[in-house]
């Protein structure tokens, strides 16, 4: 049963606090890249090694999202959410005072663990305590705030490099330390669902498999192998891991036949369309990262200028997130998701073969961003809220975070391999976009053939 919006104290202020927490988490993702040169100089570490500041954050976020989500539905949102924000605040604040690089890696890992739980829980709060008729709009606003943080991150980094780059972590950490205290008063005490099974054996194997993949990635990166070799090796490891873990999921679900089991969401035919779309969304997010490099070759631009070519796409995704969120409150999520799945590959094709100059590329990129926002982020989250069991609020959102993160990792490896095979030529970059379109076709077809789950 939905809880009316007046069940939560000061709802507008509470949503504002949620938005600020999400903004800070997203800012910590986007701000590190531009800060790498000055961090490299201060800590006397090669810039190539600093990529671990991003990969550690993402990796631990992917691991923690489903695990924390499972226990949140069992223990309760209030205690878990306030604890995670405090951990994120302390780890952020510590970066302002670090003098050793290994401590920097540790802080980023803790940030990743906390961020993996913060986003699903924030969405679960909207589901549990806000009016269901405004749920889509609120989710859309959260998605837009996430995108705005990504846009502002490089700008803020550029300004602070001239003063003191550690100030952003100092002020952000101090601010976030106050948030848990406010949430203690604003978030009502919830009643955890004791009937939810916590599959400890599967969680252990799940973490072990992901950790092994990450260790292999580090080892192969530091050995003298060609790019194609280590990417192919990682893909093979991921495939075997997926087969092994999926078999465990099937065995577990068949033995227990329990709808409350978190991992049953992965193999239940009711949720498979959403599972596949979430993986596809992560792959689209990864392929967008290769667009600036493609633009350099396509229009003979400077790399610094080409980096701005993503801005129209990201900005239109920010606008589209709120727009689709508003429409989700008035329409079945199937309609919105169908729009995104059908138009996104269309605009990618136009971007590849019909963007004859920079201005046309920007124009098509705006429409591509609007189409992508119709299935990346808000619509998937909204659909999962509508389909998941009522007693599971946080766990399904954690599953979406895990799937999108996995899609990003697999997509980056797969598309990187294609680019390397074509020796980083324009044809290679265009082939990655074309491959993304090819992957979309069977997933969109399966989604369209199973629209009955949404009605």
KEVEXVO-525677 format. One record per residue: residue in three letters; x negated, y negated, z negated of N, C-alpha, C, O, CB in turn. Coordinates in steps of 0.1 Angstrom, whole numbers, plus 5000, padded with zeros to 4 digits. Glycine has a CB too. Layout:
residues N
alaXYZXYZXYZXYZXYZ/...
//
This chain:
residues 455
unk499250125000500050005000499149885000498249874992501050004988/unk499449785009498649665009498949574997500049574992499049585022/unk497849504993497949414982498149274988497449234996496749424973/unk499149194983499349064988498148974984497349004975500649004982/unk498048864991496848784989496748714976495648674971496848675000/unk497948694969497948634956497448724945497448684933499248574953/unk497148844948496648934938495148904934494648964924496849084942/unk494548824942493148794939493048644936493648564942492248824952/unk492248614925492148484920491448394930490448434936491448474906/unk491948264932491348174941490948234954489748234957490148104934/unk491948284962491648354974490748284984489848344990492848394981/unk491048154986490248074996488748064991487848074999490847934998/unk488548034978487248024973486548164974485348164977487247974959/unk487248264971486648404971486248434985485148484988487648504966/unk487048404995486648425009485448345013484648395021487848405018/unk485448225008484248135011482948195006481948185012484547995005/unk483048254994481948314988481548444996480348464998482148354973/unk482548515000482248635009481448585021480548645026483548705012/unk481948485027481448435040479948385037479148405046482248315045/unk479648315026478348275023477348385021476248385025478348185011/unk477848495014477048615012476648675026475548715028477748715003/unk477648695034477448755048476448665056475648715063478748765055/unk476648535055475748435062474348455057473448455066476248295059/unk474148475044472748485039472148615044470948625047472748485024/unk472948725044472448855048472048845063470948895067473448965046/unk472848795071472548775086471448685088470648715097473848725093/unk471248585080470148485082468848555079467848525086470348365072/unk468848645069467548715066467148815077466048845078467748795053/unk468148855085467748935097467148855108466148895114469049015102/unk467848735111467448665123466248575120465548525130468548575127/unk465948535108464848435105463448495105462548425107465148375092/unk463348625103462048685102461248675115460048645114462148835097/unk461848705126461148705139460448575142459248585144462148725150/unk461048465141460348335143459248305133458348225136461348225144/unk459348365121458448335110457148425111456248405104459048355097/unk457148525120456048625120454648555122453748595116456348725131/unk454548465132453148405133452648345121451448365118453248305144/unk453448265113452948205101452748305090451748285082453848085097/unk453548405089453348515079452048585082451348625073454548605079/unk451848615095450648685099449348605095448448665091450648705114/unk449448475097448248395093448048385078446948395073448448245099/unk449148375071449048365056448548495049447848485040450348315050/unk449048605054448748735048447648805055447248915051449948825048/unk447148745066446048805074446348945079445549035077444748805065/unk447448955085447949075090448349055105448948955108449249135082/unk448049155114448349145128449849125130450649195123447849255136/unk450249045139451649025142452349155146453549175142451848925153/unk451649245153452249375157452749455145453749525145451249455165/unk452049445133452349525122453549465114454249535107451249535112/unk453849335117454949265110456349315115457349275109454749115111/unk456349385126457649435131458249525121459449545121457449505144/unk457449585111458049665101458949585092459749645085456849735093/unk458749455091459649375083461049375088461949365080459149225082/unk461149395101462449415107462949555106464049585103462449365121/unk462049645110462449785111462849845097463749925096461349875118/unk462049805087462349855074463749805069464549885063461349815064/unk464049675072465349625068466449695075467449735068465349475072/unk466349715088467349785096467449935091468649985090467049775111/unk466350005090466350145087467050175073467950255072464950195086/unk466650095063467250125050468650075049469450125041466450055039/unk469049975057470449935058471350045064472450065060470549815067/unk470750115075471550225081471750335071472750395070470850275094/unk470650375064470750485054471750445043472550535039469350515048/unk471650325037472450295025473850275028474750295019471850175019/unk474250225040475650195043476550305040477550285033475750155058/unk476450425046477350535043477350585029478350615023477250645052/unk476050585023475950645009476550554999477350594991474450665006/unk476250425000476850324990478350314992479150304982476250184992/unk478850325005480250315007481050435001482050414995480550315022/unk480450555002481050664996481250644981482350664975480250794998/unk480250604974480250594959481050464955481650464944478850584953/unk481250364964482050254961483450294959484150244950481850144971/unk483950374969485350414968485650504955486750514950485750494980/unk484550564950484750654939484550574926485250604916483750774939/unk483550484925483250414913484050284911484450254901481750384912/unk484150214923484850084922484049974929482849974928485150044908/unk484849884936484249784944483449674935482349634938485249714952/unk484149634924483649524916482149544911481349464914484549504904/unk481949654905480649684899479549704909478449654908480649804889/unk479849774920478949804931478549674938477449644941479449914940/unk479549594942479349474950478549374943477549314948480749414954/unk478849344930478049244923476649294921475749214921478749224909/unk476449424919475049474917474249464930473149424929475149624913/unk474849494941474149484954473749334957472649314962475049534965/unk474649244954474349104957473249064948472348984952475549014954/unk473249104935472149074926470749134931469749064931472449124912/unk470849254936469549314941469049234953467849214955469849464945/unk469949204962469649124974469048994970468048944976470849104983/unk469648924960469148794955467748804950466948724953470148734945/unk467548904941466248914935465148944945464048894945466249024923/unk465449034954464449074964464248954974463048944978464949194972/unk465248874976465048754985464148654977463248594983466348694989/unk464548634965463748534957462348574955461448484955464448524943/unk462048704954460648754952459748714964458548694962460648904949/unk460348714976459548684988458948544987457848524993460448695001/unk459548454980459048314979457748314971457048214971460048224973/unk457448414963456248414954455248524957454348544950456748424940/unk455448604968454648714971453248674976453048574983455248804982/unk452248754972450848734977450248854983449248844989450048684965/unk451048964982450549094988451549144999452749134997450349204977/unk450949195010451849235021452649355017453849365022451049265033/unk452149455010452849575006454149544998455149604999451949674999/unk454049434990455149394982456249324991457449334988454749294971/unk455749265002456649205012457549315018458749305019455949125023/unk456849425022457549545028458549595018459649635021456549655032/unk458149605005459049654995460249564993461349614992458349664981/unk460049434993461249344992462149355003463349355002460649204990/unk461649365015462449385027463249515027464349525031461649375040/unk462649615022463349745020464449735011465549785013462349855016/unk464249664999465349644990466449564996467649584993464749584977/unk466049465003467049375010467949465020469149445020466449265018/unk467249555027467949635036468949735029470049755034466949725044/unk468549795018469349885010470649805006471749855007468649934998/unk470449685000471549604995472449565006473649565005471049484987/unk471849515017472649465029473549575035474649555040471749405039/unk473049705035473749815040475149835033476049885039472949935039/unk475149795020476449815013477249685012478449695011476149854999/unk476649575013477349445012478349425022479549385020476349325012/unk477949445035478949415046480149505046481249455047478249435059/unk480049635044481249725044482149695032483349695033480849865043/unk481549655020482349625008483049495010484249485006481449624996/unk482449395016483049265019484349285028485349225025482149175026/unk484249375038485349405046486449485039487649465041484949485059/unk485949575030486949645022487749555013488949575010486249755014/unk487049455008487749354999488949285007490049265002486749244994/unk488649255019489649185028490849285030491949245030489049145041/unk490449415032491549515034492349535022493649545023490849645038/unk491749535010492449574998493249454992494349474987491549624988/unk492749334993493349224985493949104993494449014987492349174976/unk493849115006494349005014495549055023495649165026493248945023/unk496348955026497548985034497149055047496349005054498348855037/unk497849175050497549255062497849175074497249205085498249385062/unk498749075074499148995085498048895089498048845100500448925083/unk497048875080495948785083494648855083493648785084495948665073/unk494748985083493449065082492549045094491349035092493849215080/unk493149055106492349035118491648905119490448905123493249055130/unk492348795115491748665116490548655106489548605109492748555113/unk490748705094489748705084488548785088487348745086490248755070/unk488748905094487648985099486948905110485648915111488149115104/unk487648845119487148765130486248655125485148625131488148715139/unk486648585115485848475109484548525103483548465104486648405098/unk484648645096483448705091482448735102481248715101483748835083/unk482948795113482148825125481548705131480348705135482948905135/unk482248595131481748465137480648415128479648355133482948365138/unk480848415115479848365105478548445107477448385106480348375091/unk478648575109477448665111476748615124475548605124477848815113/unk477548585135476848535147476248395146475248375151477948535158/unk476948315138476448175136475048185129474148105132477448085128/unk474948275119473648285112472548335121471448285120473848395100/unk472948415131471948455141471448345150470348335153472448575149/unk472448255153472048135161471248035153470247975159473348065166/unk471548015140470847915132469547965127468647885124471747875121/unk469348095126468148155120466848095126466048045119468148295121/unk466648115140465448055146465347905144464147855143465448095160/unk466447835144466347685142465847655128464947575127467747625145/unk466347715118465947695104464447735103463747665096466847775095/unk464147845109462747895108461747795114460747765108462548025115/unk462147735126461347635132461147515124460047455124461947605145/unk462147475117462047355108461147375096460347295092463447305104/unk461347495090460647525077459247555079458347545070461347635070/unk458847605091457447635094456647505092455447515088457247685108/unk457247395095456547265094456347225079455447135076457247155102/unk457147275070457147235056456547355048455347355044458547195051/unk457447455045457047575037458047675040459147675036456947545022/unk457647785048458547885052459247965041460248015042457847985061/unk458547965029459048035018460247965011460948025002457948065008/unk460447845014461547765008462947835010463747835002461547625012/unk463147885023464447945026464748065017465848075013464447985041/unk463748135014463948255005464148204990464848274983462748355006/unk463448104987463548044973464947994971465648034961462547934970/unk465447904979466747844977467847954979468847954972466947724987/unk467648034989468648134992468848234980469948274976468348215005/unk467648274975467648364963468348304951469048374944466248404960/unk468048184948468548114937470148104938470848124929467947974935/unk470548064950471948054953472648184951473748194944472247994967/unk472148294956472748424956472748484942473648564938472048524965/unk471848434933471848484919473148444912473548504902470648434912/unk473748324916474948274910476148344915477148354908475048134912/unk476148404927477348464933477948584925479148584923477048504947/unk477048674920477648784912478448744900479448804897476548884908/unk477948634894478748584882480148544885481048564878477948474875/unk480248474897481548424901482448534905483648534902481348324913/unk481848634912482648754917483148834905484248894906481848834926/unk482448834894482948904882484348854878485148934873481948894870/unk484548724879485848664875486848664887488048674884485548514871/unk486448664899487348644910487848784915489048794919486648574921/unk487048884915487449014920488249094910487649114899486249094926/unk489449134912490149204902489649344900488949404909491649214906/unk489849404889489449544886490249634894491449634894489549574871/unk489549724902490149814911490249954904489449984895489549824924/unk491050034909491250174904490550264914491050294925492750214903/unk489350324910488650414919489450534922490350574914487250444913/unk489150604933489850724937488950844933488050874940490150724953/unk489350904922488551024917488651144926487751224926489051054904/unk489651154935489851264943488851274955488651374961491251274949/unk488151164958487151164969486051254966485351244955486751014972/unk485751344975484551434973483251364977483251284987484751564981/unk482251384969480951324972480051434977479551514968480351244960/unk479751444990479051564995477551544993476851495002479351585010/unk477051574981475651554977474651624987473651574990475351594963/unk474951754990474051824998473951765012472851755018474551975000/unk475051715018475051655031474251525030473551485040476451635036/unk474551445019473851315018472351335017471551265023474251245005/unk471851445010470451465009469851505023468851445027470151584999/unk470551595030470051625043470051515053469251495062470851745049/unk471151425052471251315060470151215058469551165068472651245057/unk469751185046468651095043467351155047466451085052468651055028/unk467151285045465951345048465651345063464551325068465951495043/unk466751365071466651365086466251235091465451215099467951415092/unk466951125086466650995090465250955086464550885094467650895084/unk464850985074463550955069462451015078461450955081463350995055/unk462651145082461751215090461651145104460451135109462151365092/unk462751105109462651035122461850905121461050865130464050995127/unk462050835110461350705108459850725106459050655112461950635096/unk459450835099458050865097457450905110456250865113457950985086/unk458150985118457551025131457350895140456350885147458551115138/unk458350805139458150675147456950605143456250555151459450595145/unk456650595130455450525125454150595129453250525134455450515109/unk454150725128452950805132452650795146451550765150453150955128/unk453750805155453550795169453150655173452450645183454750845176/unk453550565166453250425170451750395167451150305174454150325162/unk451250455157449850425153448850525160447650505159449650435138/unk449350625167448450715175448250665189449050585193448950855174/unk447250715196446950665209447750755219447250845224445450675213/unk449050715221449950775230450550675239450650555235451050865223/unk450950715251451650625259453050595254453650675246451850675274/unk453650485258454950445253456050555257456850585248455350305260/unk455950605269456850705273456850835264457850885261456650745287/unk455650875260455450995252456150985238456951065234453951025250/unk455850875231456350865218457850835218458650885209455650755209/unk458350765228459850745229460550875232461550905226460150635239/unk459950955241460551085244460551175232461551245230459851145256/unk459451165224459351255212460451215202461051295196457951235206/unk460651085200461651035191463051075196463851115187461550885189/unk463351065208464651105214464951255211466051295207464751075229/unk463851335214464051475211464351505196465251585193462851555216/unk463551435187463851455173465251415169465851475161462751375165/unk465651295175467051255172468151345177469151365170467251115178/unk467851405188468851505194468951625185470051665181468451545208/unk467851675181467851795172468451765158469151845153466451855170/unk468151645153468751595141470251585142470951625133468051465136/unk470651525153472151515155472851645155473851665149472451435167/unk472251745163472851875164472951945150473952005147472051965174/unk471851935143471752005130472751945120473452015113470351995124/unk472751815119473551745109475051765113475951785104473251595108/unk475351755126476751775130477251915127478351935123476851755146/unk476352015129476752155125477152165110478052235107475652255129/unk476352095102476652095088477952035085478752085077475452025080/unk478251925092479551855090480651945093481651955086479551725099/unk480552015105481652105109481852215099482952245095481352165123/unk480752275095480852385085481552335072482352405066479452445082/unk481152225068481652165055483152135056483952175047480852045051/unk483552075067484952035069485752165070486852165065485051945081/unk485252265077486052385079486252455066487352525064485452475089/unk485252455057485352525045486252455035487052515028483952545038/unk486152325034486952245024488252205029489252195022486152125020/unk488352175043489652125049490152015040491352015036490652235050/unk489351915038489751805029489751675036488651635041488751795016/unk490851605037490951485045490151365038489851265044492351435046/unk489951385025489251275017487651285019486951195015489551285003/unk487251395025485751405026485251305036485751295048485451555031/unk484251225032483851115041483351165054483751105064482651045034/unk482551265055481951305068482951375077482751385089480851405065/unk484151405072485251455081485651355091486251385101486451515072/unk485451225088485751125097485051135110485451085121485550985091/unk483851195109483051205121483551315131483351305143481551245117/unk484151415126484551525134486051535136486551625143484051655129/unk486851455129488251455131488651385144488251275147488951375119/unk489451455152489851405165490551275164490451195174490751505172/unk491151245153491851115152490850995152491250895157492651115139/unk489651025147488650915146487650915157486850825158488050915133/unk487551025165486551035175486450915185485350875189486651155183/unk487650855189487550745198486750625192486050555198488950695202/unk487050605179486350495172484950525169484050435171487050465158/unk484650655166483250695164482450665177481350615177483150845161/unk482950705189482250685201482150545205481050495210482950765212/unk483150455202483050315205482050245196481350155201484450255204/unk481950285184480950225175479550255179478650175179481150285160/unk479250385184477950415189477650335202476550285203477850565193/unk478650315210478550245223478250095219477450025226479750255231/unk478950045209478749905205477249875201476649775205479649865194/unk476649975194475249955190474349955202473349885202474950065180/unk474650045212473850045224473949915232472949875237474250165233/unk475149855232475249725239474449625232473849535238476749685240/unk474449625219473649525211472249545214471449445215473949545196/unk471749665216470349685218469949645233468849585235469949835216/unk470849665242470549635256470449485258469749435267471549695266/unk471249405250471149255251469749205248469349095253472149195241/unk469049275240467649225236466749225248465749155247467149315225/unk467049305258466149305270466449205280465749185290466249445276/unk467549135278467949035288466948915290466748885302469348975284/unk466448855279465448755282464248795290463848725299464848705268/unk463748915288462648965296463048985311462248965320462049105291/unk464349025313464849045326464948905333464648895345466149115326/unk465348805326465548675332464148615336464148545346466248585322/unk463148645328461848595332461448645346460948565354460748645322/unk461648765349461348825362462348785373461948765384461248975361/unk463548775369464648745379464548605384464848575396465948775373/unk464348505375464348365379463048295377462948175378465448295370/unk461948375374460648315372460548205362460048095364460148255386/unk461148235350461248135339460048165329459548275329462548145332/unk459748065321458848085310459448175300460648155297458347955304/unk458748255293459348345282460048255271461048295266458248425276/unk459448135268460048055258461448005262462347995254459147935254/unk461547975275462847925281463848035282465048025280462647855294/unk463348155286464148265288464848315275465948365275463448385294/unk464148295264464748335251466148265248466948315241463748305239/unk466248145254467548075252468648125260469848085259467347925255/unk468348215270469448265279470448355271471448385276468848345290/unk470048405259470948485251471948395244473048445240470148565241/unk471648265242472548185234473948175239474848185232471948045234/unk474148155253475548155258476348285254477448275251475548135273/unk475648395255476348525252476648535238477748565234475448645256/unk475648505229475948505215476948405210477848435202474648485207/unk476848285216477848185212479248215216480248195208477448045218/unk479448275228480748315232481248435224482448455222480748345247/unk480348515219480748625210481248575197482148635191479548725208/unk480648465192481048405180482548355181483348375173480148285176/unk482748285193484048235195485048345197486148345192484048145208/unk484648445205485548555208485848635196486948695195484848645218/unk484948645186485248725174486448675167487348745163484048725165/unk486548535165487648475159488948485167490048515162487348325156/unk488748465180489948475190490548615189491748635187489548445204/unk489748725191490248855191490848895177491748975176489148955195/unk490148845166490648865153492148815151492948885145489748805142/unk492348695156493648635156494648725164495848745160493648495161/unk494248775176495148855184495448985178496449045181494548865198/unk494449045171494649175164495749175154496449275153493349215157/unk496049055148497149045139498549055146499549075139497048915131/unk498449035159499749025166499849145176500949165182499848895174/unk498849225178498849335188498249455182497449455172498149295201/unk498549565189497849695185496349685188496049635199498549815192/unk495449735180494049725183493649795196492649765202493249785171/unk494449895200494149965212494049865224493249875233495150075215/unk494949765224495049675235493749585236493249565247496249575234/unk493349545225492049455224490849545228490049495236491849395210/unk490749665222489649745225489549785240488449795246489649875217/unk490749815246490749845260490249725269489549745278492249875264/unk490649605265490149485272488649485272488049465282490749365266/unk488049505260486649495259485849605267484849585273486249505245/unk486449725266485749845273485849835288484949885295486349975268/unk486849775293487049765307486349645313485749655324488549755311/unk486349535306485749415312484249395309483549335317486449285306/unk483749455298482249445295481449505306480449435311481949515282/unk481649625311480849675322481049595335480049585343481149825324/unk482249545337482449465349481549335349480849315359483949415350/unk481449265338480649145337479149185337478349105341480949065325/unk478749305332477349345333476949365348475849325352477149475325/unk477849425355477649445370477449305377476549295385478749525376/unk478349215374478249085380476949015375476248945383479448995376/unk476549035363475248975358474049035365473048965368475149005343/unk474149165369472949225375472849185390471849145395473149385375/unk474049195397473949185412474449055418474249025429474749295418/unk475148965409475748845415475348715408475848615411477248865415/unk474348725399473848605392472648555400471548585398473448635377/unk472948475411471948435420471148315415470048285421472648395433/unk471548245405470748145399471048135384471948205379471048005406/unk470248055377470348045362471747995358472348045348469347945357/unk472347905365473647845361474747955362475647965353473947725370/unk474648035372475648135374475448245363476448305359475548195388/unk474248275360473848365350474448325336475048405329472348385348/unk474348195333474848145320476448155321477048195311474447995318/unk477048115332478448125333479048265331479948285324478948075347/unk478348365338478848505336478548555322479248635317478148585347/unk477448505316477048545303478148505293478348575283475748485299/unk478748395295479748345285480948445286481448485275480248205289/unk481348485298482448575299482048715294482948785288482948585314/unk480848755296480348885290480448885275480848985269478948905295/unk480048775269480148765254481548775249481748845239479448635250/unk482448715256483848715251484348865253485048915244484748625260/unk484048925264484449065266483749165256484449245251484049115280/unk482549145253481849225243482449215229482549315222480349195242/unk482849095226483449065212484749135211485349145200483548925209/unk485349185222486649255221486549405217487549465214487349245235/unk485249455216485149585210483949595201483849695194484949685222/unk483049505201481849505191482349425179482749315180480649445198/unk482249495168482449425155483949435150484449535147482049285156/unk484549315151485949295144486949405149487549465141486449165147/unk487149425162488249515167487949655162488949725158488249515182/unk486649705162486449835157486749845142487349945137484949875159/unk486349745134486549745120488049745117488549815108485949625113/unk488749665124490249655122490949795126491749835118490849545131/unk490449855137491049985141490850085130491650165127490550025154/unk489550085125489250185114490050165102490450265095487750185111/unk490350045098491250015087492650065089493250115079491249865084/unk493150055101494450105104494550255104495650315101494950055117/unk493450325108493550475110493050545098493550665095492650515121/unk492150495089491550565078492550595067493550515066490350495073/unk492350695059493250725048493250605038492250535037492750845040/unk494450575032494550455024493650455012493150345007495950445018/unk493250575006492350574995490950544998490150534989492550714988/unk490650545011489250515016489250375021489750355033488750615026/unk488650275014488550135019487150105024486950055035489050045008/unk486150145016484750105019484150215028483350175037484050085006/unk484350335025483650445032483750435047482750455054484050575027/unk484950415053485050405067484350285073483750295084486550385071/unk484250175066483450065071481950095070481150055079483749935062/unk481550175060480150215059479850305071478650305076479850285046/unk480750395075480550475086480350395099479450435107481750575088/unk481150295101481050205113479650145113478950135123482150105113/unk479150095102477850035101476750135104475850095112477549975087/unk476850255099475950355103475950395117474850405123476250485094/unk477050405123477150445137476650335146475950365156478650475141/unk476950215143476450105152474950095150474250065160477149965148/unk474450105138472950105136472350225144471250205150472650115121/unk472950345143472350455151472450425166471450465173473150575147/unk473450365170473550325185472450235189471950245200474950265188/unk472150135180471050045183469750115184468950085193470949935172/unk469450205175468150275175468050365187467050365194468050365163/unk469050445190469050535202469050445215468250485224470250625202/unk469850345215469850255227468450195230468050185241470850155226/unk467850145219466550075221465550175226464650135235466050015208/unk465550295221464550395225464850445240463950455248464650525216/unk466150465243466450505256466250405267465650435277467950555257/unk466650285264466450175274464950135275464450105286467250045270/unk464250145264462850115264462050215273461150185280462250115250/unk462550345272461950445280462150415295461250435303462550585277/unk463350375299463650345313462850235318462250235329465150305314/unk462650125310461850015314460450055316459750005325461949905303/unk459950135307458550185308458350265320457250255327458150265295/unk459250355324459150435336459050345348458350385358460350525337/unk459750235348459650145360458550035358458549935365461050075362/unk457650065349456549975347456949825344456349735349455649975359/unk457949815336458449685332458749585344458549465343457449615323/unk459249645355459649565366461049515365461749565356459449645379/unk461449425374462849375374463849495375464849495369463049275384/unk463449585384464349705387464549785374465649835371463749795398/unk463449795365463549865353464549805343465449865337462249875346/unk464549665342465449595333466849605339467849625331465049455332/unk467049595352468349605357468949745356470149765354468349565372/unk468049845356468449985354468950005340469850095338467350075358/unk468349935330468849955317470349915315471149975309467949885306/unk470649795322472049745321472949845329474049865325472149605327/unk472449895340473249995348473450115340474550175341472550015361/unk472450165333472550285325473650265314474350355311471250325319/unk473650145308474650115298476050125303476950165297474349975292/unk476150075316477550085322477850225325479050265322477450005336/unk476950315329477250455332477650525319478550605319475950525338/unk476950495308477350555295478750505290479450585284476350515284/unk479150385294480450335290481550415297482650425291480550185294/unk481350455309482450515317483150635310484350635308481950565330/unk482350745306483050855299483650815286484650875282482050965297/unk482950725278483550685265484850605267485850635260482550595258/unk484850515277486150445280487150535285488350525281485850335290/unk486850635293487850735298488450815286489650835286487150825308/unk487550855277488050935266488950855257489950895252486850985257/unk488550725255489350635247490750615253491750615246488650495245/unk490750585266492050565273492950685273494150675272491750515287/unk492350805273493150925273493650965259494551045258492351045279/unk493150895249493550935235494150805228493950785216492350985227/unk494850725236495450605230496550645220496950555212496050525241/unk497050765220498050805211497750795196498650775188498550945214/unk496450795193496050785179496250645173496350635161494550825178/unk496450555182496650415178498050375176498450265172495950315187/unk498950465180500450435180501150525170502350515168501050445194/
//
